[in-house]
Amino acid sequence: MLPCLFKKLFGFDCIGCGFQRALNFLIHGDVQKAFLTYPPIFTSLLFFLSLGVFIFTKKRNTHKWVVALAILNSVVMLVSYIYKMRFYFNLQ
């Protein structure tokens, strides 16, 4: 796995930390471990899939889906990160 430069510099996880491990678990069929490692894995993959469809099919009516999935993915990533950091820094 590639090391996280942000984590090396600052000592705590970035918003994308865990994606590689979660993808590895998902490839090996362990859906539960993938979700527990990085909850936004599924929304991220769905976003990347829709982005690929948008880029390669040149159908301009798919841009609304790409934007909607980007917003959904961003919200899920932020909520997951805030939840993880709350326990990392032991905040109440």
Helices and strands as residue ranges (DSSP letters): H 5-10, H 19-27, H 31-37, H 41-57, G 60-62, H 63-88
